[in-house]
Amino acid sequence: MAPDKSPPTRRLALLSLLALAALPILAASPLRAQDDSAFPLRDDAGEPMRNFRIPSELDPANLPGVIWRGRRDGDVILYEFFDYNCAYCRKAAADIAAIAQSDPNLRVGLVNNAILSAGSVQAAKVQQSVLRLYGPAKAYEFHERLYAARGGANGQTALMVAGAMGLDAAKIEQSADSQTVGDVIRRQTRLAESLGLAMTPSFVIAGVAILGWPGEKSLREIIGNARKCDQPVCDGKK
């Protein structure tokens, strides 16, 4: 789809509304994850990674708008909290797709943590509209395509990606402008804040939050340990 050079339209109005919507998403929540029981995790470069157990009341299992990949009865669930303007999230998207492709028993849940810019909020709303209108398979495809696109993510670029997929951009735009979609993005981002996930990407696996991108090799090890002993490290903890 070519860039829209027409005079201001409802689409541009949508982008303005979405930019304003970025502010209340970051409202504080009274629940906070506690930074305790940290495991001796290291990333692919050997650097330590901050991690902590999450309170059971903050389990993301029932969060609305999660984009799922993998079988429902998978024996390990990995949640990624991401932002569409996060460079490390772009790298993580390709590596996680490769991991999921090679691990049929892994279930991946994608959760928006749109904290880097108003454009991140816009892109997240378009993503949620694709999910509502076309289902999780198309939403996951959109997720991968948006990360594969050049430049920063915002509402306009997200709508262009959806249009290139053959989806109805006008219907997606209308859905993205709804209160229902806005509420989903707020709930996802507020949960991330409540969990203390101040970095993107961050992950939750086996009841443990991990801040930052560990790299493909380390993430595979974490997933293997979660499968083996239900924690990210099986040979001890700090």
C-alpha positions, 0 to 999 in steps of 0.5 A: 500500500502506498503512503496516504498523501490525501488531505487529513482524513479519519485515519489521521484523526485516529492517529491523533487520538491514539497519541493522546491515549498513550498517556493514561496507559502509564497510570500507576497500579497499586500492585507491584512484583517483589524483586526476590528469589532471583535465579542466577540467569545470564544472557548469551553474552554472559551478563547477569539478568534481573529476574524475580518471582511474580505474585500469583495474583498477577499471573497473565494467564487470563489477560485479554488480547494475548496473541497465542502461538502453539498448542493449548496443551503445551507443557511450557508457557512463555509470555513476551511483553514487548513494544513495537519500537523496541530494537531488541524486541525485533531481534527477539521476534525472529528468534522466538519464532524459530524456537516455537517452530522447533518446539511443538510443546511450547506455547507463546503468549504475546502481550503489548507493553507499549511504553516507548512512544505514542506510535507504539500505542497506535501499532498495538491498537492496530494489532489488537484489531487484527486479532479481533477481526481475523484471529490469532494466526493473522495477528501473529503474522501481522506481528512478524511482518510489522517487525520485518518492516523498516523504520519506526512503528506507528498507526499509519505503518501498522495499517499499511502492513495490514493492508499489504496482508490483504486485510481490510484496513478501513475496518481495522482502523475503525476497530482500533478507534474503539474503547474496547481495543483501548481498554485491552491495551491499557490492561496489558500495559498496566499489568506489565507495570504492576509486574515491574517489567520496566524493560522491553522485551521482558518475559514471564515463564514458570512464575518468574519474570525476566527483564531484557532479551537473554538471546536465543541460546539462553532462552532455549535453556530457560525453556528447557529448565522450565520443562525439566524442573518448573523454574528457569534454573534447575541447579540452584538459585541465589 
